[in-house]
Each structure stands twice: as structure tokens, then as C-alpha cells.
Amino acid sequence: MLYLRKSTAGVQKLCWLQINASHAVYQRDGNFVTINSAGNVSWTSNTVGQSGNARVNSTGFFVGSKKIASC
């Protein structure tokens, strides 16, 4: 799972990486989570109740307006 941040020069920079996840799920309640191989949530966007503020775009990337990393 990668979180990319676009710089002012248009270059994509890696901001955050999670390797303890086997897949990601955008839940109906608006929360985006990663699930590890044991089936447990390993990370959450904490966007419960904000389903209108995020989406998975046509390239398969999660796109939202809530800041999820401090970079």
C-alpha cells in the first residue's frame, strides 16, 4: 500500500508505505482499511461516516480529501 504525494514540480513522491497488508477495502460506511494476511485490519483511514468524501478512481487508487499522513 503506497501513499503518494504530488510535488509542486509534478513529480510523484512516496509519502507513506505499508507492507503489512494483503488487500484493501473501501467499506460502505466510508472507511478505507487495509487487511493483513490473518484477516485483521492493519490500517484505517478513520473516515467512517464520510463516504461522500472519498472514492476509488478508475485506476484503482483511493482518492479522498482527508489527510491521512503527515507529509
ZAMARGU-4260 file (C-alpha; in steps of 0.2 Angstrom, whole numbers, plus 5000, padded with zeros to 4 digits):
<rodrens>
0) 5000/5000/5000 | 5008/5016/4994 | 5003/5034/4998 | 5009/5046/4985 | 5010/5065/4987
5) 5012/5075/4971 | 5026/5089/4972 | 5024/5106/4965 | 5035/5100/4951 | 5023/5087/4946
10) 5034/5073/4952 | 5026/5059/4962 | 5035/5056/4979 | 5032/5042/4991 | 5025/5049/5007
15) 5020/5033/5016 | 5021/5014/5013 | 5013/4999/5022 | 5019/4982/5019 | 5009/4973/5032
20) 4993/4972/5021 | 4987/4959/5009 | 4972/4969/5002 | 4962/4985/5005 | 4944/4988/5006
25) 4933/5003/5004 | 4919/5000/5016 | 4901/5005/5014 | 4902/5016/5029 | 4916/5027/5021
30) 4931/5019/5030 | 4946/5013/5019 | 4955/4999/5028 | 4970/4988/5024 | 4968/4970/5029
35) 4983/4959/5034 | 4985/4940/5029 | 4977/4935/5046 | 4961/4944/5041 | 4964/4959/5053
40) 4963/4977/5050 | 4981/4983/5049 | 4977/5002/5045 | 4962/5013/5044 | 4958/5030/5036
45) 4946/5034/5050 | 4934/5041/5038 | 4918/5032/5045 | 4903/5042/5040 | 4911/5052/5027
50) 4908/5040/5012 | 4904/5055/5000 | 4921/5062/5003 | 4931/5048/4995 | 4931/5036/4981
55) 4942/5023/4972 | 4945/5030/4955 | 4946/5022/4938 | 4965/5017/4940 | 4961/5008/4957
60) 4968/5022/4968 | 4959/5028/4984 | 4956/5046/4982 | 4950/5056/4997 | 4950/5074/5004
65) 4955/5069/5022 | 4974/5070/5026 | 4980/5053/5031 | 4998/5056/5033 | 5009/5070/5039
70) 5020/5073/5024
</rodrens>
